[in-house]
Amino acid sequence: TIHVVRVSRNLPTEFSESGFAFVVERLELAVDSGGSGRFRGGLGYEKHIRMLRDAHFMSIADRSILSCWGVAGGRAGRPFSLTIDPGGPRERDVDALADAEPVAAGEVIRIRTTGGGGWGDPLDRPVDEVLRDLRWGKVSMAGARADYGVVVTGDADDPVLDEPATAALRDELRSARSGDAPFFDRGPGYARLSGGAQAADVDYLSVR
């Protein structure tokens, strides 16, 4: 048995692969995992582990339903997710608290850890910072458009801003809003756990 995450320690891949029957094929920041905001939430990571023999996988992860909250108009981060054989014939999502989940030789275990919540209105994030996030691989082109109202052409490595389209989209997204955003965005998982109705938002900054 080996703890792949080890309480978020960066366990060297060579150490893991030298004694256990898997190959770490990918370890990178998880694009779009940080909650959008004037200040974007920090990204989780994505890790792909390919099993070399039949095995069983155990996960004791947290934050798979509840997200890290967005604050003051920011959006919640993407929660933890675990997928076995992504893109393959036996693709399946596995609960974050899984015990002895069978994994066949050749299958990939994809782990995506939780992203942080954003702070402030995403449409107030300067365009230059969104373009930088695109170039750094922290936000996708689809995420830049949907979350930040930023329209670009080209590709993520060399994005070209469409200024008129960006201004028009940001105006459209603002006008489509109904009322003020709640102080906290708890993410969709919170509503599931609370029976479909979110509790009243509380401005914790005003509570002493």
Secondary structure, 3 states (H helix, E strand, C coil): CCCCCCCCCCCCHHHHHHHCCEEEEEEEECCCCCCCCCECCCCCEEEEEEECCCEEEEEECCCCCCCCCEECCCCCCCCCEEEECCCCCCCEECCCEEEEEEECCCCEEEEECCCCCCECCHHHCCHHHHHHHHHCCCCCHHHHHHHHCCCEEEECCEEEECHHHHHHHHHHHHHCCCCCCCCEECCHHHHHHCCCCCCCCCCHHHCC
